[in-house]
Amino acid sequence: MIRLTKLNNSFFVINCELIETIESTPDTVITLNNGKKYVVAESVDEVVERVIEYKKRIFANKYNDLTSEE
């Protein structure tokens, strides 16, 4: 899950595993795999970076769990 900002400056959290596309039109539009769209204040690069950081945390935790079992 990543935290993003709507254009009215309110925050929401989205499941980044469901993101299908991220476009700049010029607003950043996130389309989920169910077709639902969200317009956010963050740039495409910022959203991508948040997804990468989320995945790093998730995979680091899984790796740590695996290595601690040995």
TORDOVEX-697445 format. One line per 5 residues: number of its first residue (from 0); for each residue x, y, z of C-alpha. Coordinates in nm, 2 decimals. Example, Ala and Ser with C-alpha at 12.3 -4.5 7.8 and 13.67 -1.06 7.14 Angstrom:
0	1.23:-0.45:0.78 | 1.37:-0.11:0.71
***
This chain:
0	0.00:0.00:0.00 | 0.13:0.35:-0.08 | 0.00:0.69:0.04 | -0.09:0.94:-0.23 | -0.25:1.29:-0.25
5	-0.57:1.38:-0.43 | -0.58:1.71:-0.61 | -0.78:1.86:-0.32 | -0.48:1.78:-0.10 | -0.65:1.50:0.09
10	-0.45:1.17:0.14 | -0.55:0.82:0.05 | -0.38:0.48:0.04 | -0.39:0.26:-0.27 | -0.29:-0.10:-0.32
15	-0.01:-0.06:-0.56 | -0.03:-0.43:-0.66 | -0.35:-0.34:-0.85 | -0.19:-0.06:-1.06 | -0.21:-0.13:-1.43
20	-0.09:0.20:-1.57 | 0.03:0.54:-1.46 | 0.00:0.83:-1.71 | 0.08:1.20:-1.72 | -0.21:1.38:-1.90
25	-0.07:1.64:-1.76 | -0.22:1.53:-1.43 | -0.10:1.19:-1.31 | -0.37:0.93:-1.37 | -0.34:0.59:-1.21
30	-0.56:0.31:-1.36 | -0.61:0.00:-1.16 | -0.66:-0.34:-1.32 | -1.04:-0.32:-1.25 | -1.06:0.00:-1.47
35	-1.10:0.24:-1.17 | -0.90:0.57:-1.22 | -0.74:0.80:-0.97 | -0.60:1.15:-1.03 | -0.31:1.23:-0.80
40	-0.09:1.53:-0.72 | 0.23:1.33:-0.73 | 0.42:1.30:-1.06 | 0.45:0.97:-1.24 | 0.81:0.94:-1.12
45	0.71:1.00:-0.76 | 0.44:0.72:-0.78 | 0.69:0.48:-0.94 | 0.94:0.56:-0.67 | 0.68:0.49:-0.39
50	0.59:0.16:-0.56 | 0.96:0.06:-0.57 | 1.02:0.16:-0.21 | 0.71:-0.04:-0.11 | 0.83:-0.35:-0.29
55	1.18:-0.32:-0.14 | 1.02:-0.32:0.20 | 0.80:-0.62:0.13 | 1.08:-0.83:-0.03 | 1.33:-0.73:0.23
60	1.09:-0.86:0.50 | 1.04:-1.19:0.31 | 1.41:-1.23:0.26 | 1.48:-1.16:0.63 | 1.21:-1.42:0.73
65	1.37:-1.68:0.50 | 1.72:-1.62:0.63 | 1.62:-1.62:1.00 | 1.47:-1.97:0.95 | 1.81:-2.12:0.86
***
